[in-house]
């Protein structure tokens, strides 16, 4: 999904369509649903969601796609109900991937931000960041804090440490793996985060 992360939706769409011709599973349908949602092709996205529903969703990725589907269409009441019943309180929700939980709480924070409810925005954002950091999704935690623009000193420190750590790895192993010293793509990400899509 590199094209998707680069926000190159047309290329991502073509890539996933080609993969879908060779294999059918929930992962590829979820990618197609996410891409078409971001392209605002909601009818097509709904079809891919239905196809993905044929498969078990143990980690909650389809729930996240459904939340995104509702969020992008400003269906906030429906999204909140889905979040409450599938993410916040369900017994099986404890098995959901932290990536799913982090993004789900981010979408809730964005929803409250549109309603100008600062305290709830901050509350859900901090919970999303917490889930990301628990699984070392450092880039994602920095990304969502910037998108909502609520300063978080802990996240800022962690992203700087993360970048420095990877910079040191490049220096140490540059001869073994033919890595170019000084070509720090993570530092570039920090400066140009708005151009990317990590969801």
C-alpha positions in Angstrom: 0.0 0.0 0.0 2.9 2.4 -0.6 0.8 4.4 -3.2 -2.0 4.8 -0.6 0.5 6.1 2.0 1.7 8.6 -0.6 -1.9 9.7 -1.2 -1.6 8.6 -4.8 -5.1 7.2 -4.8 -5.4 6.5 -8.6 -2.2 4.3 -8.6 -3.2 2.7 -5.3 -6.7 1.8 -6.8 -5.2 0.3 -9.9 -2.7 -1.7 -7.9 -5.3 -3.1 -5.6 -7.7 -3.9 -8.5 -4.9 -5.9 -10.2 -4.2 -7.8 -6.9 -7.9 -8.6 -6.5 -7.9 -10.3 -9.9 -5.3 -12.8 -8.5 -6.6 -13.3 -5.0 -9.7 -12.5 -3.0 -9.5 -11.9 0.8 -10.6 -9.4 3.4 -7.2 -7.6 3.3 -7.5 -6.6 -0.4 -11.2 -5.8 -0.1 -10.4 -3.6 2.9 -7.7 -1.8 0.9 -10.1 -1.3 -2.0 -12.8 0.0 0.3 -10.4 2.4 2.0 -9.1 3.7 -1.3 -12.5 4.2 -2.9 -13.7 6.0 0.3 -10.9 8.4 0.1 -11.7 8.9 -3.6 -15.3 9.6 -2.6 -16.6 6.6 -4.6 -18.9 5.6 -1.8 -21.2 3.2 -3.7 -18.2 1.2 -4.9 -16.7 1.4 -1.4 -19.9 -0.1 0.0 -19.6 -3.0 -2.4 -16.1 -3.8 -1.2 -17.2 -3.5 2.4 -19.9 -6.1 1.7 -17.3 -8.4 0.0 -15.0 -8.1 3.1 -17.9 -9.0 5.4 -17.7 -12.5 4.1 -14.6 -13.0 6.1 -13.9 -13.0 9.8 -12.8 -9.7 11.2 -10.9 -10.7 14.4 -8.6 -7.7 14.5 -11.2 -5.1 13.7 -9.9 -3.7 10.4 -13.3 -3.8 8.7 -14.8 -2.0 11.7 -12.2 0.8 11.1 -13.1 0.9 7.4 -16.8 1.2 8.2 -16.0 4.1 10.7 -14.0 5.8 8.0 -16.8 5.3 5.5 -19.3 7.0 7.9 -16.8 9.7 8.9 -16.1 10.8 5.3 -19.8 11.3 4.7 -20.4 13.2 8.0 -22.5 10.4 9.3 -21.3 11.1 12.8 -24.2 9.6 14.8 -23.9 6.3 13.0 -20.1 6.4 13.4 -20.3 7.0 17.1 -22.8 4.1 17.5 -20.5 1.8 15.6 -17.5 2.9 17.7 -19.5 2.4 21.0 -20.8 -1.0 20.1 -17.7 -2.4 18.3 -14.7 -0.7 19.7 -15.3 0.9 23.1 -17.2 -1.7 25.1 -17.5 -5.1 23.3 -15.9 -8.2 24.7 -14.3 -9.1 21.4 -12.9 -5.5 21.1 -10.1 -6.4 23.4 -8.6 -8.5 20.6 -8.6 -5.7 18.1 -5.2 -4.6 16.7 -3.8 -1.5 18.4 -3.5 0.1 14.9 -7.3 -0.3 14.5 -7.9 1.1 18.0 -5.5 4.1 17.5 -7.2 5.1 14.3 -10.7 4.6 15.6 -10.0 6.9 18.5 -8.5 9.4 16.1 -11.6 9.4 14.0 -13.7 10.1 17.1 -11.3 12.9 18.0 -11.7 14.4 14.5 -15.5 14.1 14.9 -15.5 16.0 18.2 -13.1 18.6 16.7 -15.7 19.4 13.9 -18.2 20.0 16.8 -15.7 22.3 18.5 -15.7 20.1 21.6 -12.1 20.6 22.7 -12.0 18.4 25.8 -13.5 15.4 24.1 -11.2 16.0 21.1 -8.2 15.9 23.4 -9.5 12.9 25.4 -10.0 10.7 22.3 -6.7 11.9 20.7 -4.7 11.0 23.8 -6.3 7.5 23.9 -5.5 7.0 20.2 -1.9 8.1 20.8 -1.7 5.7 23.7 -2.7 2.7 21.6 -0.2 3.6 18.9 2.7 4.0 21.3 1.9 0.7 23.0 2.8 -1.1 19.7 5.5 1.4 18.7 3.5 3.1 16.0 5.6 6.2 16.6 5.0 7.7 13.2 1.3 7.3 13.5 1.2 8.9 17.0 3.1 11.9 15.7 0.9 12.1 12.6 -2.4 12.2 14.3 -1.2 14.7 16.9 -0.2 17.0 14.1 -3.4 16.5 12.1 -5.5 17.5 15.0 -2.9 20.1 16.1 -2.9 19.5 19.8 0.7 19.7 21.1 2.1 16.6 22.8 5.6 16.9 24.2 5.9 13.2 24.8 5.1 12.4 21.2 7.5 15.1 20.0 10.3 13.6 22.1 9.6 10.1 20.9 9.5 11.0 17.2 12.9 12.8 17.5 14.3 9.8 19.3 12.9 7.5 16.7 14.4 9.5 13.9 17.8 9.7 15.6 17.8 6.0 16.3 17.2 5.2 12.6 19.8 7.7 11.6 22.3 5.9 13.8 21.4 2.6 12.3 22.0 4.0 8.8 25.5 5.2 9.9 26.4 1.9 11.5 25.2 -0.4 8.7 25.7 1.9 5.6 28.6 -0.1 4.3 26.9 -3.5 4.8 23.6 -2.6 3.2 24.8 0.1 0.8 22.8 2.7 2.6 23.2 6.4 1.9 24.2 8.3 5.0 22.3 11.6 5.4 19.3 10.5 3.4 16.9 10.6 6.3 13.5 9.9 4.9 12.0 10.0 8.4 13.1 13.6 8.9 11.5 14.4 5.6 8.3 12.7 6.8 8.3 14.9 10.0 8.5 18.0 7.9 6.0 17.0 5.2 3.6 14.8 7.1 0.5 16.4 5.6 1.4 15.0 2.2 1.0 11.4 3.5 -1.8 9.1 4.6 -0.9 6.6 7.2 -4.4 5.3 7.9 
